[in-house]
Amino acid sequence: MNRERALKAVLVLVGLLFTAGIYPVVMFLWHPGPSEAGGDTMMLSLYVTLGIMLLLAVRNPSEHRSLIAFAAWSSFAHATVMTVMGVQHASDRAGFLMASAGLVVIGVTLIALAPAKLSDERVAAAVHGPEGHEESRQRLAFDRHRGVS
């Protein structure tokens, strides 16, 4: 139970952090700057969307396992690109590396707290309710015996 609470807290924090990117996106669209900033704005728009989806996932994280995994792994991918860019561009190195570290912390935390995959019996109980649980369990056992997954 504490793990789920911690996950929900992290989902809220990361969701709000990512959603806060709406401000620079709107400011760029309202007052366009140099064309190089367009790529950053497009990337931020994806993070804003991801942030909103993470906030929606707070209600039932186990139903949003793939979204949580996507948030974690995309954070790792983004951190990798930013680290390489930090190595290549000495003038911006500190900013790139600090942001990369933040994204790695987000990714590791989301993976560490991610909800466990539901067992077949728990899925059957969730789908069919308590009265249909025994029938579902028997059907799963029969399917396994036949080699059907």
Long-range contacts (C-beta under 8 A, 24 or more apart in sequence): 3-113, 4-61, 4-115, 6-113, 7-61, 7-68, 7-113, 7-114, 7-115, 8-58, 8-61, 10-109, 10-110, 10-113, 11-54, 11-55, 11-57, 11-58, 11-61, 11-68, 12-55, 12-58, 14-51, 14-54, 14-71, 14-106, 14-110, 15-51, 15-52, 15-53, 15-54, 15-55, 15-57, 15-58, 16-51, 16-55, 17-51, 18-47, 18-48, 18-50, 18-51, 18-54, 19-48, 19-51, 19-52, 19-55, 20-51, 21-45, 21-47, 21-48, 21-51, 22-48, 43-78, 50-74, 61-114, 61-115, 62-115, 62-116, 62-118, 65-114, 65-115, 65-117, 68-110, 68-114, 68-115, 69-110, 69-111, 69-114, 71-106, 71-107, 71-110, 72-106, 72-107, 72-108, 72-110, 72-111, 72-114, 73-107, 75-103, 75-104, 75-106, 75-107, 75-110, 76-103, 76-104, 76-107, 78-103, 79-103, 79-104, 79-107
